[in-house]
């Protein structure tokens, strides 16, 4: 195995692990880590790439984003709710300690996150909605 393929394999495995942790912890973004996994596995081993594309994790979190360049409303809502709750906890804990500058930065990051998901990521219909 070439050094380049080995490096892509290691980075792909690390990003896969971080993406799986991101499913449970909303502080870690799942989709970017899985995109890195797909890229790294494609550059390290065709067999690993094919395996990852066939997994349920890929199909649930990335397939619609990669193929149709968008997310379902349910996926968007889940991401927005979990991130909002997590950021709200951090915001209020910092506010209790009178850390106003970090609170402002966190509020700006939250607003950018909202704008990106509401206006930047296309909302696609699920197969059930398309049949109606």
Z-matrix of the N, CA and C atoms (Angstrom, degrees):
N
C 1 1.447
C 2 1.524 1 108.41
N 3 1.313 2 115.53 1 134.27
C 4 1.456 3 120.47 2 179.95
C 5 1.525 4 110.25 3 -72.42
N 6 1.330 5 116.30 4 156.85
C 7 1.457 6 122.28 5 179.96
C 8 1.529 7 110.92 6 -61.05
N 9 1.330 8 116.50 7 -41.02
C 10 1.461 9 120.97 8 -179.94
C 11 1.532 10 110.79 9 -61.00
N 12 1.324 11 117.05 10 -44.25
C 13 1.466 12 120.89 11 178.94
C 14 1.527 13 111.26 12 -65.35
N 15 1.325 14 116.59 13 -37.63
C 16 1.455 15 121.11 14 178.77
C 17 1.526 16 111.24 15 -65.18
N 18 1.321 17 116.77 16 -41.45
C 19 1.468 18 120.50 17 178.23
C 20 1.525 19 110.35 18 -64.21
N 21 1.335 20 117.63 19 -43.92
C 22 1.460 21 120.81 20 177.59
C 23 1.528 22 110.86 21 -63.19
N 24 1.328 23 117.13 22 -37.53
C 25 1.458 24 121.11 23 178.96
C 26 1.532 25 110.86 24 -64.40
N 27 1.320 26 117.33 25 -44.78
C 28 1.470 27 121.29 26 179.93
C 29 1.525 28 110.87 27 -64.75
N 30 1.336 29 116.85 28 -46.48
C 31 1.469 30 120.48 29 179.18
C 32 1.531 31 110.14 30 -63.52
N 33 1.321 32 117.25 31 -39.62
C 34 1.461 33 121.15 32 178.43
C 35 1.522 34 112.32 33 -62.85
N 36 1.322 35 116.84 34 -42.52
C 37 1.469 36 120.42 35 178.75
C 38 1.529 37 110.94 36 -66.89
N 39 1.323 38 117.15 37 -40.60
C 40 1.472 39 120.19 38 177.76
C 41 1.527 40 111.42 39 -64.07
N 42 1.329 41 116.90 40 -43.68
C 43 1.464 42 119.21 41 -179.76
C 44 1.529 43 111.39 42 -69.47
N 45 1.331 44 117.46 43 -31.34
C 46 1.461 45 120.49 44 174.84
C 47 1.528 46 109.99 45 -64.32
N 48 1.322 47 116.71 46 -44.64
C 49 1.466 48 120.56 47 178.92
C 50 1.531 49 110.79 48 -62.99
N 51 1.336 50 117.55 49 -44.95
C 52 1.467 51 120.55 50 179.20
C 53 1.531 52 111.41 51 -64.80
N 54 1.323 53 116.97 52 -37.25
C 55 1.462 54 120.18 53 177.24
C 56 1.517 55 112.15 54 -65.82
N 57 1.329 56 116.76 55 -38.03
C 58 1.470 57 120.13 56 177.58
C 59 1.524 58 110.79 57 -67.35
N 60 1.320 59 117.20 58 -38.64
C 61 1.459 60 120.62 59 175.84
C 62 1.524 61 109.25 60 -65.57
N 63 1.330 62 117.04 61 -35.51
C 64 1.458 63 121.89 62 179.66
C 65 1.520 64 113.65 63 -66.02
N 66 1.319 65 117.73 64 -20.70
C 67 1.465 66 120.76 65 175.65
C 68 1.525 67 109.36 66 -65.25
N 69 1.330 68 115.61 67 -38.73
C 70 1.461 69 121.14 68 -177.42
C 71 1.525 70 111.60 69 -87.72
N 72 1.329 71 117.05 70 -42.23
C 73 1.463 72 121.60 71 -178.51
C 74 1.525 73 109.81 72 -100.43
N 75 1.316 74 118.33 73 116.12
C 76 1.460 75 119.65 74 -177.65
C 77 1.530 76 114.10 75 -69.67
N 78 1.329 77 117.88 76 -7.65
C 79 1.453 78 119.60 77 179.31
C 80 1.535 79 111.38 78 -72.96
N 81 1.330 80 116.63 79 -25.04
C 82 1.468 81 120.83 80 178.14
C 83 1.525 82 109.47 81 -99.13
N 84 1.317 83 117.38 82 128.66
C 85 1.467 84 119.25 83 179.19
C 86 1.529 85 111.01 84 -77.37
N 87 1.298 86 116.77 85 126.70
C 88 1.464 87 121.75 86 -176.88
C 89 1.522 88 112.05 87 -75.40
N 90 1.315 89 117.07 88 -48.90
C 91 1.464 90 121.79 89 -172.38
C 92 1.528 91 113.07 90 -59.57
N 93 1.338 92 120.64 91 -48.17
C 94 1.473 93 118.40 92 179.76
C 95 1.535 94 113.11 93 -61.72
N 96 1.329 95 116.63 94 -38.10
C 97 1.464 96 118.88 95 179.19
C 98 1.526 97 110.92 96 -66.70
N 99 1.331 98 117.23 97 -39.10
C 100 1.459 99 119.77 98 178.06
C 101 1.534 100 111.33 99 -69.41
N 102 1.332 101 117.56 100 -33.74
C 103 1.470 102 119.75 101 175.00
C 104 1.527 103 111.00 102 -63.83
N 105 1.321 104 116.31 103 -41.26
C 106 1.471 105 120.28 104 176.54
C 107 1.529 106 109.68 105 -63.98
N 108 1.328 107 116.96 106 -39.39
C 109 1.463 108 121.15 107 178.46
C 110 1.518 109 110.78 108 -60.04
N 111 1.326 110 116.76 109 -47.41
C 112 1.472 111 120.55 110 179.66
C 113 1.527 112 110.04 111 -59.89
N 114 1.320 113 117.04 112 -46.25
C 115 1.462 114 121.29 113 -179.11
C 116 1.533 115 111.20 114 -61.74
N 117 1.329 116 116.01 115 -47.14
C 118 1.463 117 119.72 116 -177.63
C 119 1.522 118 112.04 117 -68.09
N 120 1.329 119 117.33 118 -42.18
C 121 1.458 120 119.82 119 178.60
C 122 1.528 121 111.11 120 -65.35
N 123 1.330 122 117.37 121 -35.39
C 124 1.468 123 120.38 122 178.16
C 125 1.527 124 110.72 123 -65.68
N 126 1.335 125 116.63 124 -32.11
C 127 1.461 126 120.07 125 180.00
C 128 1.523 127 113.40 126 -89.03
N 129 1.326 128 118.18 127 -11.72
C 130 1.461 129 119.11 128 -179.23
C 131 1.525 130 111.80 129 -104.04
N 132 1.334 131 116.70 130 -43.50
C 133 1.461 132 119.50 131 -175.45
C 134 1.525 133 110.00 132 -156.91
N 135 1.303 134 116.41 133 125.83
C 136 1.461 135 121.03 134 178.10
C 137 1.521 136 110.86 135 -63.92
N 138 1.317 137 116.21 136 -34.24
C 139 1.460 138 121.26 137 179.77
C 140 1.535 139 110.95 138 -64.74
N 141 1.329 140 117.97 139 -44.51
C 142 1.464 141 121.72 140 177.20
C 143 1.526 142 111.25 141 -65.50
N 144 1.319 143 116.36 142 -40.63
C 145 1.464 144 121.08 143 178.82
C 146 1.526 145 110.29 144 -60.57
N 147 1.310 146 116.84 145 -47.31
C 148 1.465 147 120.72 146 179.35
C 149 1.531 148 111.33 147 -63.36
N 150 1.346 149 116.68 148 -39.15
C 151 1.458 150 120.47 149 178.02
C 152 1.527 151 110.83 150 -62.00
N 153 1.333 152 117.25 151 -47.26
C 154 1.456 153 120.43 152 -176.09
C 155 1.525 154 111.52 153 -65.91
N 156 1.308 155 117.46 154 -39.05
C 157 1.466 156 120.78 155 179.02
C 158 1.534 157 110.68 156 -66.14
N 159 1.312 158 117.42 157 -26.05
C 160 1.456 159 121.43 158 178.92
C 161 1.520 160 114.56 159 -84.54
N 162 1.331 161 118.20 160 -8.60
C 163 1.466 162 120.12 161 -177.00
C 164 1.529 163 111.34 162 -76.14
N 165 1.319 164 115.18 163 157.30
C 166 1.459 165 121.76 164 178.98
C 167 1.531 166 111.11 165 -67.86
N 168 1.351 167 116.87 166 -33.27
C 169 1.465 168 120.11 167 178.27
C 170 1.518 169 110.80 168 -60.09
N 171 1.320 170 116.60 169 -45.68
C 172 1.458 171 120.70 170 179.82
C 173 1.521 172 110.16 171 -62.78
N 174 1.314 173 116.03 172 -46.64
C 175 1.458 174 119.85 173 -176.98
C 176 1.523 175 111.69 174 -64.13
N 177 1.326 176 117.10 175 -36.27
C 178 1.458 177 120.33 176 -177.63
C 179 1.521 178 111.84 177 -75.64
N 180 1.332 179 118.04 178 -42.41
C 181 1.455 180 121.06 179 -170.66
C 182 1.529 181 114.89 180 -100.56
N 183 1.313 182 118.80 181 -25.74
C 184 1.462 183 119.95 182 -171.56
C 185 1.512 184 116.24 183 -122.85
N 186 1.305 185 117.70 184 -27.16
C 187 1.461 186 120.05 185 -170.62
C 188 1.522 187 112.42 186 -55.38
N 189 1.320 188 117.16 187 -49.58
C 190 1.467 189 119.32 188 -178.81
C 191 1.528 190 111.03 189 -67.30
N 192 1.327 191 116.78 190 -35.03
C 193 1.461 192 120.12 191 -180.00
C 194 1.528 193 111.20 192 -67.24
N 195 1.320 194 116.83 193 -41.35
C 196 1.466 195 121.25 194 -178.77
C 197 1.525 196 111.21 195 -73.48
N 198 1.326 197 117.55 196 -45.39
C 199 1.469 198 120.80 197 -175.18
C 200 1.525 199 112.92 198 -77.32
N 201 1.323 200 116.70 199 -43.62
C 202 1.459 201 119.96 200 -173.14
C 203 1.520 202 113.14 201 -110.05
N 204 1.318 203 117.28 202 1.20
C 205 1.472 204 122.51 203 179.31
C 206 1.522 205 112.24 204 57.67
N 207 1.316 206 116.89 205 41.90
C 208 1.447 207 120.66 206 178.54
C 209 1.509 208 111.92 207 -164.54
N 210 1.343 209 115.84 208 179.18
C 211 1.457 210 122.58 209 179.02
C 212 1.523 211 108.67 210 -132.11
N 213 1.323 212 114.91 211 155.65
C 214 1.461 213 118.52 212 175.72
C 215 1.529 214 109.00 213 -72.79
N 216 1.312 215 115.47 214 159.83
C 217 1.468 216 120.26 215 179.53
C 218 1.517 217 110.83 216 -61.65
N 219 1.323 218 117.22 217 -35.23
C 220 1.463 219 121.49 218 179.66
C 221 1.535 220 110.76 219 -66.09
N 222 1.309 221 117.65 220 -41.92
C 223 1.466 222 121.22 221 178.38
C 224 1.520 223 110.35 222 -65.27
N 225 1.328 224 116.02 223 -44.80
C 226 1.465 225 119.75 224 177.85
C 227 1.521 226 111.68 225 -60.07
N 228 1.326 227 116.48 226 -44.97
C 229 1.470 228 120.45 227 -179.21
C 230 1.520 229 111.30 228 -62.65
N 231 1.325 230 117.16 229 -40.99
C 232 1.461 231 120.66 230 178.80
C 233 1.521 232 111.98 231 -62.82
N 234 1.326 233 116.14 232 -42.68
C 235 1.461 234 120.64 233 179.02
C 236 1.520 235 110.11 234 -65.94
N 237 1.324 236 117.06 235 -47.65
C 238 1.463 237 120.87 236 -178.17
C 239 1.525 238 112.23 237 -63.39
N 240 1.328 239 117.64 238 -40.76
C 241 1.460 240 119.83 239 -179.58
C 242 1.527 241 111.72 240 -67.27
N 243 1.328 242 117.38 241 -45.82
C 244 1.463 243 119.02 242 -177.77
C 245 1.523 244 111.40 243 -66.38
N 246 1.317 245 117.39 244 -41.60
C 247 1.465 246 120.10 245 179.71
C 248 1.528 247 110.34 246 -68.14
N 249 1.324 248 117.89 247 -39.49
C 250 1.460 249 120.99 248 179.09
C 251 1.524 250 111.02 249 -63.34
N 252 1.324 251 116.76 250 -43.96
C 253 1.463 252 119.48 251 178.50
C 254 1.523 253 111.66 252 -63.24
N 255 1.311 254 116.82 253 -44.60
C 256 1.463 255 120.53 254 -179.46
C 257 1.527 256 111.09 255 -64.72
N 258 1.320 257 117.11 256 -44.08
C 259 1.463 258 119.96 257 179.60
C 260 1.524 259 111.27 258 -68.52
N 261 1.331 260 117.95 259 -32.98
C 262 1.462 261 120.65 260 178.26
C 263 1.528 262 110.93 261 -64.53
N 264 1.318 263 117.25 262 -39.67
C 265 1.463 264 120.38 263 177.04
C 266 1.532 265 109.92 264 -60.92
N 267 1.324 266 116.01 265 -48.92
C 268 1.465 267 119.63 266 178.19
C 269 1.519 268 112.49 267 -61.54
N 270 1.310 269 116.05 268 -40.51
C 271 1.462 270 120.99 269 -179.62
C 272 1.525 271 110.91 270 -61.58
N 273 1.327 272 116.96 271 -48.66
C 274 1.461 273 120.17 272 -177.20
C 275 1.527 274 112.49 273 -70.60
N 276 1.329 275 117.27 274 -33.15
C 277 1.462 276 118.85 275 175.74
C 278 1.535 277 111.15 276 -66.49
N 279 1.324 278 116.88 277 -39.81
C 280 1.466 279 119.73 278 177.44
C 281 1.526 280 110.99 279 -70.97
N 282 1.315 281 116.70 280 -35.41
C 283 1.461 282 120.66 281 179.59
C 284 1.532 283 111.24 282 -65.30
N 285 1.325 284 116.97 283 -35.63
C 286 1.472 285 121.06 284 177.34
C 287 1.523 286 112.09 285 -62.45
N 288 1.325 287 116.36 286 -30.00
C 289 1.465 288 121.48 287 179.40
C 290 1.523 289 111.87 288 -94.40
N 291 1.313 290 117.22 289 9.03
C 292 1.471 291 123.86 290 178.95
C 293 1.532 292 112.42 291 60.08
N 294 1.315 293 116.12 292 39.34
C 295 1.465 294 121.60 293 175.88
C 296 1.526 295 108.00 294 -95.21
N 297 1.313 296 115.81 295 82.76
C 298 1.466 297 120.61 296 -171.07
C 299 1.528 298 113.50 297 -76.21
N 300 1.301 299 117.76 298 -36.26
C 301 1.475 300 119.65 299 -179.87
C 302 1.530 301 110.93 300 -66.55
N 303 1.343 302 119.90 301 -48.56
C 304 1.469 303 118.15 302 175.42
C 305 1.528 304 112.73 303 -61.35
N 306 1.335 305 117.55 304 -33.97
C 307 1.473 306 120.12 305 176.94
C 308 1.526 307 110.54 306 -62.83
N 309 1.314 308 115.91 307 -41.53
C 310 1.461 309 120.63 308 178.82
C 311 1.528 310 110.96 309 -64.15
N 312 1.329 311 116.07 310 -44.03
C 313 1.469 312 120.37 311 178.77
C 314 1.520 313 110.51 312 -62.02
N 315 1.333 314 116.87 313 -44.62
C 316 1.465 315 120.63 314 179.25
C 317 1.532 316 111.28 315 -63.49
N 318 1.322 317 117.11 316 -38.96
C 319 1.467 318 120.43 317 177.70
C 320 1.533 319 111.10 318 -64.23
N 321 1.320 320 117.04 319 -39.64
C 322 1.472 321 120.93 320 178.27
C 323 1.527 322 110.41 321 -65.90
N 324 1.339 323 116.62 322 -42.83
C 325 1.470 324 120.62 323 178.11
C 326 1.526 325 109.84 324 -61.83
N 327 1.332 326 116.94 325 -41.96
C 328 1.459 327 121.13 326 178.99
C 329 1.524 328 111.21 327 -62.72
N 330 1.333 329 116.84 328 -44.28
C 331 1.469 330 120.26 329 178.37
C 332 1.526 331 111.58 330 -62.64
N 333 1.332 332 116.67 331 -42.59
C 334 1.474 333 120.21 332 177.18
C 335 1.524 334 110.46 333 -61.67
N 336 1.320 335 116.90 334 -39.18
C 337 1.457 336 121.97 335 178.12
C 338 1.525 337 110.18 336 -62.38
N 339 1.322 338 116.42 337 -45.64
C 340 1.466 339 120.44 338 178.17
C 341 1.527 340 111.97 339 -61.28
N 342 1.317 341 115.64 340 -47.91
C 343 1.468 342 120.14 341 -179.23
C 344 1.524 343 110.19 342 -60.57
N 345 1.340 344 117.16 343 -43.57
C 346 1.464 345 119.93 344 -179.09
C 347 1.525 346 111.14 345 -61.92
N 348 1.334 347 117.43 346 -48.92
C 349 1.462 348 119.15 347 -176.48
C 350 1.523 349 112.95 348 -73.23
N 351 1.320 350 117.71 349 -32.82
C 352 1.460 351 118.98 350 -179.40
C 353 1.525 352 112.82 351 -79.10
N 354 1.329 353 117.17 352 -36.49
C 355 1.460 354 120.09 353 -174.69
C 356 1.531 355 114.29 354 -115.35
N 357 1.321 356 118.10 355 -22.69
C 358 1.462 357 121.03 356 -176.17
C 359 1.515 358 114.36 357 -91.01
N 360 1.320 359 116.70 358 -33.47
C 361 1.464 360 121.25 359 -179.56
C 362 1.522 361 108.25 360 -98.94
N 363 1.305 362 115.50 361 123.16
C 364 1.466 363 121.05 362 -178.22
C 365 1.527 364 110.21 363 -66.79
N 366 1.326 365 115.91 364 137.98
C 367 1.465 366 121.38 365 176.39
C 368 1.518 367 108.14 366 -91.49
N 369 1.327 368 115.10 367 122.32
C 370 1.463 369 120.17 368 -179.66
C 371 1.525 370 108.87 369 -109.63
N 372 1.300 371 115.60 370 157.42
C 373 1.463 372 121.00 371 179.58
C 374 1.516 373 109.65 372 -88.04
N 375 1.333 374 115.31 373 148.55
C 376 1.457 375 119.96 374 174.42
C 377 1.515 376 108.43 375 -76.53
N 378 1.327 377 116.08 376 168.42
C 379 1.465 378 120.09 377 -179.81
C 380 1.519 379 111.12 378 -62.28
N 381 1.344 380 117.90 379 -33.81
C 382 1.470 381 121.43 380 178.75
C 383 1.521 382 110.62 381 -65.51
N 384 1.337 383 117.38 382 -41.13
C 385 1.459 384 121.06 383 -179.70
C 386 1.523 385 111.78 384 -69.30
N 387 1.339 386 116.26 385 -32.61
C 388 1.464 387 119.90 386 -179.54
C 389 1.525 388 111.61 387 -69.50
N 390 1.339 389 118.20 388 -28.81
C 391 1.453 390 121.72 389 -177.52
C 392 1.525 391 111.99 390 -77.88
N 393 1.320 392 116.77 391 -21.12
C 394 1.473 393 120.30 392 -176.72
C 395 1.501 394 111.49 393 -77.35
